[in-house]
Amino acid sequence: MYINVGRRRFFYGAALALVTSSIGLAHADDPKNGGFRREVIDLFRERYPDRAVEAGSDAMSIKIGNSQITLDNIYKTVVDLNGQERQEAILSFLEFAVKAGSAEPAIGAFDQIKSKLRIQIAPAEFAADNSGILYRTLSMQVIGTVVVDQDSMYQYVSENDVKEWNVSIEQVFKLGIGNLDDKSTNVQSKCFQVRKQMTDV
């Protein structure tokens, strides 16, 4: 089911562009506290006034209808951009996200997606809002879910998915934990020599 959870994360006038770009830069200074998410939601509502959008399950995701979209990749793309160039990049991403969410692709066969399973932490109310997702209660306020990592968006695993795969819930959670651990620890470290260039002014 998508985060994208259903079956299952342009142009302004010159004056408005100046105002929103200034606000956007202030928002983006603190993305993990929801600043960048607010910027994206503001642009989405301006571009798609008839579509529903809201904050996602964490500070770097939004929910478009029944689809939750992660903003990590687009943030990395626009972090050094300003003004209209930044807005156009975000709006292009949102256009792709809207089209992808409307397609509602199947989650896929187990053998095809098992290496993409990841554990995803979410607030407890997320389970109530998205009936049928596979989850475990971690505390009164937090649950653990399993998602399929599709690069720019997540696809949540549902209880029905597990039944169709004919595998155990324990196996799905075990793979999600193992894959996340591998992704977090198997990172190559590279050393770069920085040459300081002196320039006469």
Secondary structure, DSSP 8 states (H G I E B T S, - for coil): -EES-TT------HHHHHHHHHHHHHHHTSGGGTHHHHHHHHHHHHH-TTS-EEE-SSTTEEEETTEEEE-HHHHHHHTT--HHHHHHHHHHHHHHHHHHHHH------HHHHGGGEEEEEEETHHHHHSTTB-EEE-SSSEEEEEEEE-SSBEEE-BHHHHHHHT--HHHHHHHHHHHHHHHHH----------------
